[in-house]
Amino acid sequence: MNSPTRKDAKAPAEAPTETSTRSDIDAFLQKVKNLGPAATATAGKRGRLIFALDATMSRQPTWDTACALQADMFREAAATGGLDIQLVYFRGLSECRASGWVAGSDKLAALMQRIDCRGGHTQIGKVLSHARKEQAQKPVQALVFVGDAMEEGIDNLAHAAGELGLLGVPVFMFQEGADPVAETAYREIARLSRGAYCRFDTGSAQQLAELLRAVAAYAAGGLKALAALSARNAGGARALLAQMKS
């Protein structure tokens, strides 16, 4: 089991990989296609997507950007049949909270604006456990996580991710920055849950926005909606389709 890594004691990677290129994103989107149709592709049903965020202090510089990007997710979902989103965030030493399910970007934006980032450790395991509980109550089509670190035991996270994969809840892991410990864990969580992984930096908000819109389209309307988004020349949708097919 890998030892947890503290954010305030991170050592820079000796040879960090570059931020995801367009070919990386294309590969990411291709893999999404392999998941098969989302359970929400049934007429008359709304998709459910959990949008989870690391709200520890290292995320403060990009928190406002995250608040803005979720609006794009809702707009895409509205165009493909609707999507209910639940916000989950963690911060501090033990705080991990989940909102109710909301169906409007204004409501989620209001929730996010009341959250401030605080120092603490990652609690990704709690996020994965929460997703499993929500799935037991009513199907969840996807879990999106945006973070920059991993300070937990990888074996426990892998086990939880594998359970979500068996339950049909893909986890889409978006990593900000280039921490190698986080990358290893995020890739494994995505693989075991049959989701996908991609990395971005503070200068690639548009890149992340494309990917989030693509995931929202998939959760709301399945592969048909994702293909339609791709046909509109959306690079994020093309990349998601590519990774899910690989």
C-alpha positions in Angstrom: 0.0 0.0 0.0 1.3 3.4 -0.9 1.9 5.8 2.0 -0.3 8.9 2.1 1.3 12.1 0.9 0.7 15.4 2.6 0.0 18.4 0.5 2.4 20.6 2.5 5.2 18.1 2.0 4.8 17.4 -1.7 8.1 16.7 -3.6 8.1 17.8 -7.2 8.2 15.0 -9.7 11.6 14.6 -11.2 10.2 14.5 -14.7 6.6 15.7 -14.5 4.4 14.9 -17.5 3.0 17.7 -19.5 -0.6 18.9 -19.1 -2.9 16.9 -21.2 -2.6 17.6 -24.9 -5.4 17.5 -27.4 -4.5 13.9 -28.3 -4.7 13.0 -24.6 -8.2 14.5 -24.4 -9.2 12.8 -27.6 -8.0 9.5 -26.0 -10.0 10.3 -22.8 -13.2 10.9 -24.7 -12.8 7.8 -26.8 -12.7 5.7 -23.7 -16.1 6.9 -22.6 -17.7 5.2 -25.5 -16.8 1.8 -24.1 -19.0 2.3 -21.1 -22.1 1.5 -23.1 -25.4 3.5 -22.8 -26.0 5.3 -19.5 -29.0 4.1 -17.5 -30.7 7.4 -18.1 -31.1 6.9 -21.8 -34.7 5.8 -20.9 -37.4 8.2 -22.0 -38.8 10.4 -19.3 -36.0 9.8 -16.8 -33.5 12.4 -15.6 -29.9 11.6 -15.2 -28.1 11.9 -11.8 -24.5 13.0 -11.6 -22.4 13.6 -8.4 -20.1 16.5 -8.8 -17.3 16.2 -6.1 -14.7 18.7 -5.3 -11.6 18.9 -3.2 -12.1 22.2 -1.3 -8.9 22.1 0.7 -6.7 25.2 0.6 -4.5 24.2 -2.4 -7.7 24.5 -4.5 -8.4 28.1 -3.6 -6.9 29.7 -6.7 -9.2 27.7 -9.0 -12.3 27.5 -6.9 -14.1 30.4 -8.7 -13.3 28.7 -12.0 -15.0 25.5 -10.7 -18.0 27.5 -9.7 -18.4 28.9 -13.2 -17.7 25.6 -15.1 -20.7 23.7 -13.4 -23.1 26.1 -15.2 -21.8 24.8 -18.5 -22.6 21.2 -17.3 -26.2 22.1 -16.6 -26.7 23.9 -19.9 -25.5 20.9 -21.8 -27.6 18.5 -19.7 -30.7 20.7 -20.3 -30.2 20.4 -24.1 -30.1 16.6 -23.8 -33.0 15.8 -21.5 -32.1 17.1 -18.1 -29.8 16.3 -15.3 -29.9 16.4 -11.5 -26.6 17.2 -9.9 -25.5 16.7 -6.3 -22.5 18.7 -5.0 -20.1 16.9 -2.7 -17.0 18.6 -1.2 -14.5 18.0 1.5 -12.2 20.3 3.4 -10.5 20.6 6.8 -9.6 17.5 8.8 -12.9 15.6 8.6 -15.5 17.7 6.9 -17.2 16.1 3.9 -20.6 17.3 2.9 -23.2 16.6 0.2 -26.0 18.9 -1.0 -29.4 17.8 -2.0 -30.1 17.0 -5.6 -30.6 20.1 -7.7 -31.8 20.7 -11.2 -30.7 24.2 -11.9 -27.3 25.8 -12.4 -28.4 28.8 -10.3 -29.1 26.7 -7.3 -25.8 24.8 -7.5 -23.9 28.1 -8.1 -25.5 29.5 -4.9 -24.4 26.4 -2.9 -20.8 26.6 -4.2 -20.5 30.4 -3.5 -21.1 29.7 0.2 -18.2 27.3 0.4 -14.7 28.5 1.2 -11.5 26.4 0.9 -9.8 25.4 4.1 -6.6 23.5 4.9 -6.8 19.8 5.4 -6.3 16.3 3.9 -8.1 14.6 1.0 -11.2 12.5 1.7 -11.7 10.8 -1.6 -12.7 7.5 0.1 -15.6 9.3 1.7 -16.7 10.6 -1.7 -16.6 7.1 -3.2 -18.5 5.6 -0.3 -21.1 8.3 -0.5 -21.6 7.6 -4.2 -22.2 3.9 -3.5 -24.9 4.8 -0.9 -26.6 7.2 -3.4 -26.6 4.4 -6.0 -28.3 2.0 -3.6 -31.2 4.5 -3.3 -31.5 5.5 -6.9 -29.3 4.9 -9.9 -26.4 7.4 -10.3 -25.1 7.6 -13.9 -21.7 9.2 -13.2 -19.4 10.6 -10.5 -17.1 13.5 -11.4 -14.2 14.4 -9.1 -11.9 17.4 -9.5 -8.9 17.6 -7.2 -5.1 17.9 -7.1 -3.8 15.5 -4.5 -4.2 12.1 -2.8 -3.3 11.5 0.8 -5.1 8.2 1.5 -4.3 4.5 1.2 -4.6 3.6 -2.5 -5.7 0.0 -1.8 -8.8 1.3 0.0 -9.6 3.7 -2.8 -9.1 1.0 -5.4 -11.5 -1.3 -3.6 -14.2 1.4 -3.4 -13.7 2.3 -7.1 -14.0 -1.4 -8.1 -17.3 -1.6 -6.3 -18.6 1.4 -8.1 -17.5 -0.2 -11.4 -19.5 -3.3 -10.6 -22.6 -1.1 -9.8 -22.3 0.7 -13.1 -21.2 4.1 -11.7 -18.2 5.3 -13.7 -15.9 7.8 -12.0 -14.4 10.6 -14.1 -11.2 11.8 -12.4 -9.9 15.3 -13.3 -6.5 16.2 -11.9 -5.3 19.7 -11.5 -1.5 19.9 -11.6 1.1 17.2 -11.9 1.4 15.5 -8.5 2.6 11.9 -9.4 1.0 10.2 -6.4 -2.4 11.8 -7.3 -2.0 10.8 -10.9 -1.4 7.1 -10.0 -4.4 7.0 -7.7 -6.7 8.9 -10.0 -5.9 6.7 -13.0 -6.5 3.6 -11.0 -9.9 4.8 -9.6 -10.9 5.7 -13.2 -9.8 2.3 -14.5 -11.5 0.2 -11.9 -14.7 2.1 -12.0 -14.8 2.0 -15.8 -14.6 5.7 -15.9 -11.8 7.9 -17.4 -9.0 10.2 -16.3 -7.6 13.5 -17.6 -5.2 16.2 -16.3 -5.4 19.9 -16.6 -3.8 23.0 -15.1 -4.9 26.5 -14.0 -4.5 27.8 -17.6 -6.7 25.1 -19.2 -10.1 25.9 -17.8 -11.7 25.7 -21.3 -10.2 22.2 -21.6 -11.9 21.1 -18.4 -15.1 22.8 -19.4 -15.3 20.7 -22.6 -14.8 17.5 -20.6 -17.4 18.4 -18.0 -20.0 19.2 -20.6 -19.3 15.9 -22.3 -19.7 13.9 -19.0 -23.0 15.8 -18.4 -24.2 14.9 -21.8 -23.4 11.3 -21.2 -25.1 11.2 -17.8 -28.2 12.9 -19.1 -28.7 11.1 -22.4 -26.2 8.3 -22.8 -24.0 7.7 -25.8 -26.5 9.1 -28.2 -26.3 12.5 -26.5 -22.5 12.3 -26.3 -22.3 11.5 -30.0 -24.6 14.4 -30.8 -22.4 16.7 -28.8 -19.3 15.3 -30.7 -21.1 15.9 -34.0 -21.4 19.6 -33.0 -17.6 19.7 -33.2 -17.1 19.7 -29.4 -13.5 18.6 -28.8 -14.3 17.4 -25.2 -17.0 15.1 -26.4 -14.8 13.6 -29.1 -12.1 13.0 -26.5 -14.5 11.4 -24.0 -15.9 9.1 -26.7 -12.4 8.1 -27.7 -11.2 7.1 -24.2 -14.4 5.2 -23.3 -13.9 3.1 -26.5 -10.3 2.1 -25.8 
